Amino acid sequence: QRLEGELREVEMGLRGEIQRLEGELRKTEATLRGEIHRLDQKIERAKVELLKWTFGFWVGNIAVLSGIMFALFRAFVGK
């Protein structure tokens, strides 16, 4: 009976420890989810910024190519 009592005490201690660890795990999970959400937002902002720069580069290239084509057209047709 003494052994059963000690086993119950150990079991209760282990159950308490498991509950404490589960609580810590839930807190850690919530923290990680928050961090992941924050990183997702940063990535989305970076995508938007990259898209703006890509569009600006594309428009700039079109403008330069149009200018070169216009100059060549005037040089060859204007004669």
C-alpha positions as CSV (number, residue, x, y, z in Angstrom):
1,Q,0.0,0.0,0.0
2,R,2.9,2.3,0.7
3,L,4.2,1.6,-2.8
4,E,0.8,2.4,-4.3
5,G,0.7,5.7,-2.4
6,E,4.1,6.7,-3.7
7,L,3.1,5.7,-7.2
8,R,0.0,7.9,-6.9
9,E,2.1,10.8,-5.7
10,V,4.5,10.3,-8.6
11,E,1.6,10.0,-11.1
12,M,0.0,13.2,-9.7
13,G,3.3,15.0,-10.0
14,L,3.7,13.8,-13.6
15,R,0.2,14.8,-14.5
16,G,0.9,18.2,-13.1
17,E,4.1,18.5,-15.0
18,I,2.4,17.4,-18.2
19,Q,-0.3,20.0,-17.7
20,R,2.3,22.7,-17.1
21,L,4.2,21.7,-20.2
22,E,1.0,21.7,-22.3
23,G,0.4,25.2,-21.1
24,E,3.9,26.3,-22.1
25,L,3.4,24.6,-25.4
26,R,0.2,26.5,-26.1
27,K,1.9,29.8,-25.2
28,T,4.8,29.0,-27.5
29,E,2.5,28.0,-30.3
30,A,0.5,31.2,-30.0
31,T,3.8,33.2,-30.0
32,L,5.0,31.3,-33.1
33,R,1.7,31.9,-34.9
34,G,2.0,35.6,-34.2
35,E,5.6,35.7,-35.5
36,I,4.5,33.8,-38.6
37,H,1.7,36.2,-39.2
38,R,4.1,39.1,-38.8
39,L,6.5,37.6,-41.3
40,D,3.7,36.9,-43.8
41,Q,2.8,40.6,-43.6
42,K,6.4,41.6,-44.2
43,I,6.7,39.3,-47.2
44,E,3.5,40.7,-48.7
45,R,4.8,44.3,-48.3
46,A,8.1,43.2,-50.0
47,K,6.1,41.6,-52.9
48,V,4.2,44.8,-53.4
49,E,7.3,46.9,-53.3
50,L,9.0,44.5,-55.8
51,L,6.0,44.7,-58.1
52,K,6.1,48.5,-58.1
53,W,9.8,48.5,-59.0
54,T,9.3,45.9,-61.7
55,F,6.5,47.9,-63.2
56,G,8.6,51.1,-63.1
57,F,11.5,49.3,-64.8
58,W,9.2,48.0,-67.5
59,V,7.7,51.4,-68.2
60,G,11.2,52.9,-68.3
61,N,12.4,50.3,-70.8
62,I,9.4,50.9,-73.0
63,A,10.0,54.6,-73.0
64,V,13.7,54.2,-73.9
65,L,13.0,51.7,-76.6
66,S,10.3,53.9,-78.0
67,G,12.7,56.8,-78.1
68,I,15.4,54.8,-79.8
69,M,12.8,53.5,-82.4
70,F,11.5,57.0,-83.0
71,A,15.1,58.3,-83.5
72,L,15.9,55.5,-85.9
73,F,12.6,56.0,-87.7
74,R,13.3,59.7,-88.2
75,A,16.9,59.0,-89.2
76,F,16.0,56.5,-91.9
77,V,12.6,57.9,-93.1
78,G,13.4,61.5,-92.7
79,K,16.1,61.5,-95.4
